[in-house]
Amino acid sequence: MLILLGVIMLVLLFMGYPMMVPLAVGTLFMMFTGMTFFGPDQAVTWMVTGVGSWVLAAVPMFIFAADILTKGHTANRLLDLVDAFSRHLRGGLPITTAAACAVFGAVSGSTQATVVAMGGPMRPRLLAKGYPDSFALALIINASDIALLIPPSIGFIVYGVVMKTSIGDLFLAGILPGLLVLLMFSVYCWIGARIKGIEPEERASWAERFTALRRAILPMGFPILVVGGIYGGWFSAVEASAVAVAYALLLEVVIFRKVSIRDLGPLALSSGMITAVVFILVAVGAAFSHTLGTANIPEKLLGPAIEAIGTNQVAALSLIAVAFFVGCMFVDPIVV
């Protein structure tokens, strides 16, 4: 039955169904085949409970703030700042792309918004510089995932709710791994540019750097405001998301005047659609994970490996990393 369950879910994935469909079908399959003693009514309860935490109210707020920033000047100002300090390096343009994804992720907390904000201006520039389209697309999409690590990460909020872990502690814990991933991207870009023989661009003058820094000061206040506010005890994660929306409106509507009041309706609708997808995934994922647990499937799959590892912490972390690596090949990271 377990093999048949995996085959059914993989077939649905390869047929192009949204991720929530294989998860829902897998949950119902386990219930109707007797792999678990719970019925569909209990699955509904698990789904409601999965999205019932008040902390998840931060998710639509951070997504809305990210959409406002993507529509406005913030993305370009952050991009100009990173470009001014890194374009003279070998592989400077792709390094700029990766670093800009990390910086915008620290402002928005959304991987989707980072792809949109950075992909639009950077992909044509990478192609014009001589980088293959496959390299440009892979770099932008994967570097945008740094937003999952650098606060305010929407993925951390969901994880904190599911695992009942302090979201503030998760935000702090993600900073160093996010910077390490950015460093590895930079090394990869430097090696790639050296192999392809792409020469660096002209070094920016200090006047250009100062101008770029001055223009990016207000957008860079986002991570300081959110993380500093949480750890300073000024507000909770949910309140921080509301502050992020207010600050985004202040920057883009009042100061930069790139976003008008009329733009807020379509932006809110877009944020609502993204939030709905995230919440459906979380709800169905909660039902699926509970069903897996009641059917003792994790113990059946990983039990022998866990027994072999014993108390070896390095081996345990390696096993978890491999499990996440394989799992994220097939499903959304939020579900994993």
C-alpha positions in Angstrom: 0.0 0.0 0.0 2.8 2.4 0.8 4.4 1.9 -2.6 1.0 2.4 -4.3 0.5 5.6 -2.3 3.9 7.0 -3.5 3.2 6.0 -7.1 -0.2 7.7 -7.1 1.2 10.9 -5.7 4.1 11.0 -8.1 1.8 10.3 -11.1 -0.4 13.2 -10.0 2.6 15.5 -9.7 4.0 14.6 -13.1 0.5 15.1 -14.6 0.8 18.8 -13.6 -1.7 18.9 -10.8 -1.2 21.6 -8.1 0.6 20.3 -5.0 -2.5 20.4 -2.8 -4.2 17.7 -5.1 -1.6 14.9 -4.5 -1.6 15.7 -0.8 -5.4 15.6 -0.5 -5.6 12.4 -2.6 -2.8 10.8 -0.5 -4.7 11.7 2.7 -8.0 10.2 1.4 -6.2 7.1 0.0 -4.7 6.3 3.4 -8.1 6.8 5.1 -10.2 4.7 2.7 -7.6 1.9 2.4 -7.5 1.4 6.2 -3.9 2.6 6.6 -5.2 4.8 9.4 -8.3 4.5 11.6 -9.4 8.1 11.1 -12.0 9.2 8.6 -12.4 12.2 6.3 -14.2 14.2 9.0 -11.1 14.1 11.1 -9.1 15.3 8.1 -11.3 18.4 7.9 -10.6 19.1 11.6 -6.9 18.8 11.0 -7.1 21.2 8.0 -8.9 23.8 10.0 -6.6 23.4 13.0 -3.6 23.7 10.6 -4.5 27.3 9.6 -6.3 28.3 12.8 -3.3 29.9 14.6 -3.5 33.6 14.9 0.2 33.9 14.1 -0.6 33.0 10.5 -2.2 36.4 10.2 1.3 37.7 9.6 1.6 35.8 6.3 -0.9 37.9 4.2 0.5 41.1 5.8 4.1 40.3 4.8 2.9 39.2 1.3 1.0 42.5 0.9 4.0 44.5 2.0 6.2 42.6 -0.5 3.7 43.3 -3.3 3.8 47.0 -2.5 7.6 47.0 -2.5 7.7 45.1 -5.8 5.4 47.6 -7.5 7.4 50.5 -6.2 11.0 51.8 -6.2 12.4 49.7 -3.4 13.6 46.8 -5.5 15.5 49.1 -7.9 17.1 51.1 -5.1 18.3 47.9 -3.4 19.6 46.6 -6.7 21.5 49.8 -7.4 23.1 49.6 -3.9 24.4 46.0 -4.4 25.5 46.7 -8.0 27.5 49.7 -6.9 29.6 47.7 -4.5 30.0 44.4 -6.4 29.9 44.9 -10.2 33.7 45.3 -10.4 34.3 41.7 -9.2 34.7 38.9 -11.7 31.2 37.5 -12.0 30.0 40.8 -10.5 26.7 40.8 -12.3 25.5 37.4 -11.2 26.9 38.1 -7.7 24.9 41.3 -7.7 21.8 39.3 -8.7 22.3 36.8 -5.8 23.1 39.5 -3.3 20.1 41.6 -4.4 17.8 38.6 -4.0 19.1 38.2 -0.5 18.7 41.9 0.4 15.2 42.1 -1.1 14.3 38.8 0.7 15.4 40.5 3.9 12.9 43.3 3.1 10.0 41.3 1.8 10.2 37.8 3.3 8.7 36.4 0.1 10.5 34.2 -2.5 7.8 34.9 -5.1 8.1 38.6 -4.7 11.9 38.4 -4.9 11.7 36.4 -8.2 9.4 39.1 -9.7 11.3 42.0 -8.4 14.8 40.8 -9.3 14.1 38.7 -12.3 12.6 41.5 -14.4 15.6 43.8 -14.4 18.4 41.3 -14.0 17.6 38.5 -16.5 18.1 40.8 -19.6 21.3 42.2 -18.1 22.7 38.7 -17.5 21.8 37.7 -21.1 23.4 40.8 -22.6 26.6 40.1 -20.6 26.9 36.7 -22.3 25.5 34.4 -19.6 23.3 31.5 -20.8 19.6 31.8 -20.2 19.6 28.6 -18.2 22.3 30.1 -15.9 20.3 33.3 -15.5 17.0 31.6 -14.7 18.5 29.1 -12.4 20.4 31.8 -10.5 17.4 34.1 -10.0 15.0 31.4 -9.0 17.4 29.6 -6.6 19.0 32.8 -5.1 15.4 34.0 -4.4 15.1 31.1 -2.0 17.5 32.9 0.3 14.4 34.8 1.4 13.3 31.6 3.1 16.2 32.0 5.5 16.7 35.7 6.0 14.1 37.3 8.2 11.2 38.2 7.8 10.8 34.8 6.2 7.2 33.6 5.6 8.4 30.0 5.6 9.7 30.6 9.2 6.3 31.9 10.3 4.6 28.8 8.9 7.2 26.5 10.5 7.0 28.3 13.8 3.2 27.8 13.9 3.4 24.1 12.9 6.2 23.2 15.3 5.2 25.7 18.0 8.6 27.3 17.9 9.5 31.0 18.7 9.3 32.9 15.4 11.7 35.5 16.7 14.3 32.8 17.5 13.8 31.3 14.0 14.3 34.7 12.4 17.6 35.1 14.3 18.7 31.6 13.5 18.2 32.1 9.8 20.6 35.0 9.3 23.9 33.2 9.4 22.8 30.3 7.1 21.3 32.8 4.7 24.6 34.6 4.5 26.5 31.4 4.0 24.2 30.4 1.2 24.8 33.8 -0.4 28.6 33.3 -0.1 28.3 29.9 -1.8 26.3 31.5 -4.6 28.9 34.2 -5.0 31.7 31.6 -5.2 29.8 29.7 -7.8 29.2 32.9 -9.9 32.9 33.8 -9.7 33.9 30.4 -10.9 31.3 30.4 -13.6 32.4 33.8 -14.9 36.1 32.7 -14.8 35.3 29.5 -16.8 33.3 31.5 -19.4 35.9 34.2 -19.6 33.5 37.0 -18.8 35.4 40.2 -17.8 34.2 42.3 -14.8 32.6 45.7 -15.3 34.2 49.0 -14.4 34.4 49.8 -10.7 31.8 52.3 -9.4 33.1 55.6 -8.1 32.7 56.4 -4.4 30.2 59.1 -5.4 28.0 56.5 -7.1 28.3 54.3 -4.1 27.4 57.1 -1.7 24.4 58.0 -3.9 23.2 54.4 -4.1 23.6 54.0 -0.3 21.7 57.2 0.4 18.8 56.1 -1.9 18.6 52.7 -0.2 18.7 53.8 3.5 14.9 53.9 3.9 14.3 50.5 2.3 17.0 48.9 4.4 15.1 50.0 7.4 12.7 47.1 6.9 14.8 44.2 8.4 16.0 46.5 11.2 12.4 47.5 12.0 11.0 44.0 11.9 13.7 42.0 13.6 14.8 44.8 15.9 11.2 45.4 16.9 10.5 41.8 17.7 13.7 41.4 19.8 13.3 44.8 21.4 10.0 43.7 22.7 8.1 46.4 20.9 5.8 44.1 19.0 5.1 40.5 18.1 5.6 38.8 14.7 2.0 39.6 13.8 2.3 43.2 14.8 5.6 43.4 13.0 3.8 42.3 9.8 1.3 45.2 10.2 4.2 47.6 10.8 5.8 46.3 7.6 2.7 47.1 5.6 2.5 50.6 7.1 6.2 51.2 6.4 5.8 50.0 2.8 2.8 52.3 2.3 4.8 55.2 3.8 7.7 54.6 1.5 5.9 53.8 -1.8 2.7 55.9 -1.5 3.9 59.0 0.5 7.7 59.3 0.0 8.6 57.7 -3.3 5.1 58.2 -4.8 5.5 55.2 -7.1 2.3 53.4 -5.9 -1.0 55.2 -5.9 -4.1 54.6 -3.8 -5.8 53.0 -6.9 -3.0 50.4 -7.1 -3.7 49.1 -3.6 -6.9 47.2 -4.7 -5.2 45.0 -7.3 -2.2 44.5 -5.1 -4.4 43.4 -2.2 -6.2 41.0 -4.6 -2.9 39.6 -5.7 -1.7 39.2 -2.1 -5.0 37.5 -1.2 -4.6 34.9 -4.0 -1.0 34.1 -3.0 -2.2 33.8 0.6 -5.0 31.5 -0.3 -2.5 29.2 -2.1 -0.2 29.2 0.9 -3.0 28.5 3.4 -4.5 25.7 1.3 -1.0 24.1 1.1 -0.6 24.5 4.9 -4.1 23.1 5.6 -3.8 20.1 3.3 -0.2 19.5 4.4 -1.4 19.5 8.1 -4.0 16.8 7.3 -1.5 14.8 5.3 1.2 14.9 8.0 -1.3 13.9 10.7 -2.5 11.0 8.6 1.1 9.9 8.0 1.7 10.0 11.7 -1.3 8.0 12.7 -0.3 5.4 10.0 3.2 5.2 11.5 4.7 5.8 8.0 7.6 8.0 9.1 8.7 5.2 11.6 8.4 2.6 8.8 10.5 4.7 6.4 13.1 6.2 8.7 13.0 3.9 11.7 15.9 1.7 10.7 18.1 4.7 9.7 17.3 6.5 13.0 18.2 3.3 15.0 21.5 3.0 13.1 22.4 6.6 13.7 21.7 6.5 17.4 23.0 9.6 19.2 25.3 10.8 16.5 24.2 14.4 16.0 26.1 14.9 12.7 24.6 11.9 11.1 21.1 12.9 12.4 21.4 16.3 10.9 22.8 14.8 7.6 19.8 12.5 7.4 17.4 15.4 8.0 19.2 17.5 5.3 18.9 14.6 2.8 15.2 14.1 3.6 14.5 17.8 3.1 16.6 17.9 -0.1 14.7 15.0 -1.6 11.4 16.1 -0.4 11.7 19.6 -1.8 12.4 18.1 -5.2 8.7 17.1 -5.4 6.7 19.4 -3.1 6.6 23.0 -2.0 9.1 23.8 0.9 6.2 25.1 3.0 4.6 21.6 2.9 7.9 19.8 3.6 
